[in-house]
C-alpha cells in the first residue's frame, strides 16, 4: 500500500529541493514603524506592555546573573539576550493552560507567565525554596502551576516529548496545545525528525518553535545544513510551516497565534522558524570571540528586539522615557535584592535526597542516607553546616510543595 499521489514518468528526473525559497514574515521595522501594507496584530496596550516588561526583565536578569557567575556567586548561566522577541512574543500568543517545553534559553516565557524573580533565584542557587530541591544545575526551571515543563539538559529530548504530550491533549479534548522551543542545532538531532513525523501522522496540537540564532554553540548554521534553514524540512512531513523575523515581536506574536489556531482547532502541527541572533555567548562557559567577529555582533545589536518594540510602543503613545527609566531602575534593584536574599537561604534538607521517587523511601534508600550522614559526621569541615539531618516532613510545607516541578 502506498500513500503517494505522484504520477508515473518514464525518464529519470532528479529534484534538488531548492526550486523555491521560504519567505520571512515581518511586520515591524527597526525604527518602530510598520512595513508598508503591514497591519499590527490585535494587541491591546496592557498586553503589549506585559510583553515589553517581560522582555526588559529578562535582559536585566541575564546581565545581573552573568555578572554573578563571573563573581563566583553562581556556577553556570545561559542568556536569552537578543532572542527575547522570539521567546516572549510566542509565549504571549498562547493560552496560559498550554504546555511549554523549553530548551534552556526560554526564561522569558516563564517570566511572561508570572514566575517571580524570587522563584528564579531560588532555582539558580538551589536553596531550600527551590522547587527542584537543589538537584539540578542553574537555569533548569520548572513550574507545574504555570504549565512549564522542567528543563532537562540532554539536547532535543523535549521535542518528541512535546509531541507525546500534545497527543494526550488531543485525547483529552480540552482545547489546549503544546509548544516546544529548540535551536537550529537541536534540529540536527534525530529527536527532531521523529517528533515531526509522529506529530503529523497522529495529527496532534503541537507547535515546534525553532530559534535559528545562527550558531549551535560555535558551529555556524552554514556548516550545519546545506538547505534553506530548518523550515523546508516541514514539507517532508506534510506539516504547516512559517518563517518569521525572530526580532520582530509583533510578527512572532501573530504567527504563533495563527499556529495555535491551526493546532487547537484542526489538530495540525506547525513548525515556526524564527530568524534571530544570539547576542550573548552560548553559555557562561563559552567565548564567542573565537568563532565570530565583533563586526557581525554589532550588526545584530542594531536589530535589538527590545529597542524595536520600545520604539513601536512610543509611536502608539503607550511608553515614555520616564517610564523606561523607572522600569529599568526598579528591575535592577529587584534582581539585586532578590539575589542577595536567595543566596543566604540554606540548602534543602539532606533527607530530601531520598524523597519524590517513592511514596515512602525504601529501606535501601534509608540505608544509603544513613551512610551519607555518617560520612558527613566524620568530615564535617568538608560540608556546609546545612548538610545536617532535618526531617523531610519538616520541609513538606516549604514553598514549592504545592507548586512542584513541571513533570520532569
C-alpha positions as CSV (number, residue, x, y, z in Angstrom):
1,X,0.0,0.0,0.0
2,X,1.3,3.4,-0.9
3,X,0.4,6.9,0.3
4,X,1.9,8.8,-2.5
5,X,-0.2,10.6,-5.2
6,X,2.6,11.2,-7.8
7,X,2.3,10.4,-11.5
8,X,4.4,8.0,-13.4
9,X,7.3,9.3,-15.5
10,X,9.5,7.4,-18.0
11,X,12.8,9.2,-17.7
12,X,14.9,9.9,-14.6
13,X,14.3,13.5,-13.3
14,X,16.1,14.2,-10.0
15,X,14.8,17.1,-7.9
16,X,17.3,19.1,-5.9
17,X,14.9,20.7,-3.4
18,X,15.9,24.3,-4.0
19,X,13.3,25.1,-6.6
20,X,11.7,27.6,-4.2
21,X,12.6,29.6,-1.1
22,X,10.6,30.3,2.0
23,X,9.8,34.0,2.7
24,X,10.2,35.6,6.1
25,X,7.1,37.1,7.7
26,X,7.8,40.6,9.2
27,X,5.6,43.5,10.3
28,X,7.8,45.9,12.3
29,X,10.9,47.8,11.1
30,X,13.8,48.5,13.4
31,X,12.7,52.2,13.8
32,X,9.3,51.0,15.3
33,X,7.2,51.7,12.2
34,X,5.2,49.1,10.3
35,X,6.2,47.9,6.8
36,X,4.0,49.3,4.0
37,X,0.9,47.2,3.8
38,X,1.5,45.5,7.2
39,X,-1.2,45.6,9.8
40,X,-0.4,45.1,13.5
41,X,-1.9,42.1,15.3
42,X,-4.9,42.5,17.7
43,X,-2.8,43.5,20.7
44,X,-4.1,45.9,23.3
45,X,-1.9,48.3,25.4
46,X,-2.0,46.2,28.6
47,X,-0.8,43.0,26.8
48,X,1.8,44.9,24.8
49,X,3.3,46.4,28.0
50,X,3.2,42.9,29.7
51,X,5.3,41.6,26.8
52,X,7.7,44.5,27.0
53,X,8.1,44.3,30.7
54,X,8.9,40.6,30.4
55,X,11.5,41.3,27.7
56,X,13.2,44.0,29.8
57,X,13.1,41.9,32.9
58,X,14.8,39.0,31.0
59,X,17.5,41.3,29.8
60,X,18.2,42.7,33.2
61,X,18.1,39.3,34.8
62,X,20.6,38.0,32.2
63,X,23.0,40.8,32.7
64,X,23.0,40.6,36.5
65,X,23.2,36.8,36.7
66,X,26.1,36.6,34.2
67,X,27.9,39.1,36.4
68,X,27.1,36.9,39.4
69,X,28.6,33.9,37.7
70,X,31.7,35.9,36.9
71,X,32.0,36.8,40.5
72,X,31.8,33.2,41.6
73,X,28.4,33.5,43.2
74,X,26.8,31.2,40.6
75,X,28.2,28.2,38.9
76,X,26.6,28.5,35.5
77,X,24.3,30.7,33.4
78,X,22.8,31.0,29.9
79,X,21.4,34.2,28.5
80,X,18.4,34.9,26.2
81,X,19.9,38.2,25.1
82,X,18.9,39.1,21.5
83,X,16.2,36.4,21.4
84,X,13.6,37.9,23.7
85,X,11.1,38.7,21.0
86,X,11.1,35.2,19.7
87,X,10.6,33.6,23.1
88,X,8.2,36.1,24.8
89,X,6.3,37.0,21.7
90,X,5.4,33.4,21.0
91,X,4.6,32.7,24.7
92,X,2.2,35.7,24.8
93,X,0.2,34.2,21.9
94,X,-0.6,31.1,23.9
95,X,-3.3,30.3,26.4
96,X,-1.9,30.1,29.9
97,X,-3.1,26.5,30.1
98,X,-1.0,25.5,27.1
99,X,2.1,23.5,27.9
100,X,5.6,25.0,27.3
101,X,8.5,22.6,26.8
102,X,11.6,24.7,26.7
103,X,15.2,24.0,25.8
104,X,17.3,26.2,28.1
105,X,17.1,29.8,26.9
106,X,13.4,30.5,27.4
107,X,13.4,32.1,30.8
108,X,11.5,35.0,29.2
109,X,8.5,32.7,28.5
110,X,8.4,31.7,32.2
111,X,8.8,35.4,33.3
112,X,5.8,36.3,31.0
113,X,3.7,33.7,32.7
114,X,4.4,35.1,36.1
115,X,7.4,33.2,37.5
116,X,8.7,35.6,40.1
117,X,12.2,36.9,40.5
118,X,12.4,35.1,43.8
119,X,11.5,31.8,42.1
120,X,14.2,32.3,39.5
121,X,16.8,33.0,42.2
122,X,15.8,30.0,44.4
123,X,16.3,27.6,41.5
124,X,19.6,29.1,40.4
125,X,21.0,29.0,44.0
126,X,19.4,25.6,44.7
127,X,18.3,26.7,48.2
128,X,15.6,25.2,50.4
129,X,12.8,27.0,48.4
130,X,14.0,25.6,45.1
131,X,11.1,23.5,43.6
132,X,13.8,21.0,42.4
133,X,15.3,20.9,45.9
134,X,18.8,21.7,44.6
135,X,19.1,18.6,42.3
136,X,19.6,20.5,39.1
137,X,22.2,23.0,37.8
138,X,21.1,26.6,37.4
139,X,18.6,27.7,34.8
140,X,16.8,24.3,34.7
141,X,13.5,25.9,35.7
142,X,10.1,24.2,36.0
143,X,6.7,25.1,37.2
144,X,3.6,22.9,37.3
145,X,1.3,25.8,38.2
146,X,2.5,27.8,35.1
147,X,2.5,24.7,32.8
148,X,6.2,25.0,32.1
149,X,7.8,21.5,31.9
150,X,11.1,21.3,33.9
151,X,14.1,21.7,31.6
152,X,16.4,18.7,31.1
153,X,20.0,19.0,29.9
154,X,20.2,16.5,27.1
155,X,19.7,18.2,23.7
156,X,16.4,17.9,21.9
157,X,14.7,15.4,24.2
158,X,11.9,17.9,24.8
159,X,10.8,17.8,21.1
160,X,9.4,14.2,20.9
161,X,8.1,14.6,24.4
162,X,6.1,17.6,23.3
163,X,4.5,15.5,20.6
164,X,3.6,12.9,23.1
165,X,2.2,15.4,25.5
166,X,0.2,17.1,22.7
167,X,-1.2,13.6,21.8
168,X,-2.6,13.4,25.3
169,X,-4.1,16.9,25.0
170,X,-5.8,15.8,21.8
171,X,-7.3,12.8,23.6
172,X,-8.4,15.0,26.5
173,X,-10.1,17.4,24.1
174,X,-9.7,20.4,26.3
175,X,-8.7,22.8,23.5
176,X,-5.0,23.1,24.6
177,X,-1.7,22.7,22.8
178,X,2.0,22.3,23.5
179,X,4.8,24.5,22.2
180,X,8.4,23.2,22.3
181,X,11.4,25.5,21.8
182,X,14.8,24.5,20.4
183,X,17.7,25.9,18.5
184,X,18.6,25.1,14.9
185,X,21.4,23.0,16.3
186,X,18.9,20.8,18.2
187,X,17.0,20.4,14.9
188,X,20.0,18.3,13.7
189,X,19.2,15.7,16.3
190,X,17.2,12.6,15.4
191,X,14.7,13.5,18.0
192,X,13.5,16.4,15.9
193,X,12.6,14.2,12.9
194,X,11.0,11.6,15.0
195,X,8.8,14.2,16.7
196,X,7.7,15.9,13.4
197,X,6.8,12.6,11.8
198,X,4.8,11.4,14.8
199,X,3.0,14.7,15.1
200,X,1.8,14.7,11.5
201,X,0.9,11.0,11.4
202,X,-1.2,11.3,14.6
203,X,-2.3,14.9,13.9
204,X,-1.6,16.4,17.3
205,X,-1.8,20.0,18.5
206,X,1.9,20.9,18.9
207,X,3.9,23.9,17.8
208,X,7.6,23.3,17.0
209,X,9.3,26.6,17.6
210,X,12.9,26.8,16.2
211,X,15.0,29.7,17.4
212,X,17.5,29.9,14.5
213,X,20.1,32.1,16.2
214,X,22.9,31.3,13.7
215,X,25.1,29.1,15.9
216,X,25.0,25.7,17.5
217,X,27.4,26.8,20.2
218,X,30.4,27.6,17.9
219,X,29.1,25.9,14.7
220,X,27.5,28.4,12.3
221,X,24.3,27.4,10.5
222,X,26.1,27.3,7.1
223,X,28.2,24.4,8.4
224,X,25.2,22.6,9.9
225,X,23.0,22.1,6.9
226,X,23.0,22.9,3.1
227,X,19.3,23.5,2.8
228,X,17.4,26.8,3.2
229,X,17.4,26.7,7.0
230,X,15.1,24.5,9.1
231,X,11.7,25.5,7.7
232,X,11.8,23.4,4.4
233,X,12.0,20.2,6.5
234,X,8.3,20.6,7.3
235,X,7.4,19.7,3.7
236,X,8.9,16.2,4.2
237,X,6.2,15.6,6.8
238,X,3.3,17.5,5.2
239,X,3.4,20.0,8.0
240,X,2.3,23.6,8.1
241,X,5.3,25.9,8.4
242,X,6.2,29.6,8.6
243,X,9.4,31.5,8.8
244,X,9.3,34.7,10.8
245,X,11.6,37.6,11.7
246,X,12.5,36.5,15.3
247,X,13.4,40.0,16.3
248,X,10.0,41.3,15.4
249,X,7.8,40.6,18.4
250,X,4.6,41.6,16.5
251,X,5.3,39.2,13.7
252,X,6.2,36.4,16.1
253,X,3.1,37.0,18.1
254,X,0.8,37.0,15.1
255,X,2.4,33.9,13.6
256,X,2.1,32.0,16.8
257,X,-1.5,33.0,17.3
258,X,-2.3,31.5,13.9
259,X,-0.2,28.4,14.6
260,X,-2.1,27.9,17.8
261,X,-5.4,28.1,16.0
262,X,-4.4,25.5,13.5
263,X,-3.1,23.2,16.2
264,X,-6.1,23.5,18.6
265,X,-9.0,23.8,16.1
266,X,-7.7,21.5,13.4
267,X,-5.1,19.3,15.2
268,X,-2.5,20.4,12.7
269,X,1.1,20.5,14.0
270,X,3.0,23.6,12.9
271,X,6.7,24.4,12.6
272,X,7.8,28.0,13.1
273,X,11.4,29.1,12.3
274,X,12.3,32.4,14.0
275,X,15.3,34.0,12.4
276,X,17.2,35.7,15.2
277,X,20.7,36.0,16.7
278,X,22.3,35.1,20.0
279,X,23.9,38.3,21.1
280,X,25.5,36.7,24.1
281,X,27.8,33.7,24.4
282,X,26.3,30.3,24.2
283,X,26.7,30.0,28.0
284,X,28.9,31.4,30.8
285,X,31.5,28.7,29.7
286,X,31.7,30.0,26.1
287,X,33.8,32.7,24.5
288,X,32.2,33.6,21.1
289,X,35.2,35.8,20.1
290,X,36.8,32.5,18.9
291,X,34.2,31.8,16.2
292,X,32.5,35.1,15.2
293,X,33.5,38.7,14.7
294,X,32.7,41.8,16.6
295,X,31.5,43.4,13.4
296,X,28.9,40.7,13.0
297,X,27.7,41.1,16.6
298,X,27.4,44.9,16.2
299,X,25.4,44.5,13.1
300,X,22.9,42.4,15.0
301,X,22.9,44.7,18.0
302,X,21.4,47.3,15.7
303,X,18.5,45.0,15.3
304,X,17.9,44.7,19.1
305,X,14.3,43.3,19.5
306,X,13.7,45.2,22.8
307,X,14.6,48.6,21.2
308,X,12.4,47.8,18.2
309,X,9.3,47.1,20.4
310,X,10.0,50.1,22.6
311,X,10.0,52.4,19.6
312,X,6.7,51.0,18.4
313,X,5.2,51.4,21.9
314,X,6.3,55.1,21.9
315,X,4.8,55.6,18.5
316,X,1.5,54.4,20.0
317,X,1.9,56.8,23.0
318,X,2.0,53.7,25.2
319,X,5.5,54.3,26.6
320,X,7.9,57.2,27.5
321,X,11.5,57.8,28.5
322,X,10.4,58.4,32.1
323,X,8.6,55.1,32.3
324,X,11.6,53.4,30.8
325,X,14.0,54.8,33.3
326,X,11.7,53.9,36.2
327,X,11.3,50.3,34.9
328,X,15.0,49.8,34.5
329,X,15.8,51.1,38.0
330,X,13.0,49.0,39.6
331,X,14.0,45.8,37.9
332,X,17.7,46.2,38.6
333,X,17.0,46.9,42.2
334,X,14.6,43.9,42.5
335,X,17.0,41.5,40.8
336,X,19.9,42.5,43.0
337,X,18.0,42.4,46.3
338,X,16.3,39.2,45.5
339,X,19.6,37.6,44.5
340,X,21.2,38.5,47.8
341,X,18.2,37.1,49.8
342,X,18.2,33.8,47.9
343,X,21.9,33.3,48.2
344,X,21.6,33.4,52.0
345,X,18.9,30.8,52.3
346,X,20.1,27.3,53.4
347,X,20.3,24.3,51.1
348,X,17.4,21.8,51.1
349,X,17.3,19.3,54.0
350,X,19.5,16.3,53.5
351,X,16.5,14.0,53.8
352,X,15.1,15.4,50.6
353,X,17.7,13.4,48.7
354,X,15.6,10.3,49.1
355,X,12.1,11.7,48.6
356,X,9.9,12.3,45.5
357,X,10.7,8.9,43.9
358,X,8.7,6.5,46.1
359,X,5.7,7.4,48.3
360,X,7.8,6.1,51.2
361,X,11.5,5.9,51.0
362,X,12.6,2.3,50.6
363,X,14.9,0.5,53.2
364,X,17.8,0.7,50.7
365,X,17.4,4.5,50.3
366,X,17.2,4.9,54.1
367,X,20.4,2.8,54.5
368,X,22.2,5.0,51.9
369,X,21.1,8.1,53.7
370,X,22.3,6.8,57.0
371,X,25.7,6.1,55.5
372,X,25.9,9.6,54.0
373,X,25.1,11.1,57.3
374,X,27.8,9.1,59.0
375,X,30.3,10.2,56.3
376,X,29.4,13.9,56.9
377,X,29.8,13.5,60.7
378,X,33.3,12.1,60.0
379,X,34.3,15.0,57.7
380,X,32.2,18.0,58.8
381,X,34.7,20.5,57.6
382,X,34.1,19.4,54.0
383,X,30.4,20.0,54.0
384,X,28.2,23.0,54.6
385,X,26.6,23.3,58.0
386,X,23.2,22.9,56.4
387,X,24.0,19.3,55.5
388,X,22.6,18.1,58.8
389,X,19.7,15.8,59.1
390,X,16.3,17.6,59.1
391,X,13.2,15.6,58.6
392,X,11.6,15.5,55.2
393,X,8.3,16.1,57.0
394,X,9.6,19.4,58.3
395,X,10.2,20.7,54.8
396,X,6.9,19.5,53.3
397,X,5.2,22.8,53.9
398,X,8.0,24.8,52.4
399,X,7.3,26.9,49.2
400,X,7.1,24.6,46.3
401,X,5.3,21.7,47.9
402,X,2.1,22.8,46.2
403,X,3.7,24.0,43.1
404,X,6.3,21.4,42.3
405,X,8.1,21.0,39.1
406,X,6.7,20.7,35.6
407,X,6.7,17.0,35.5
408,X,10.3,16.0,34.8
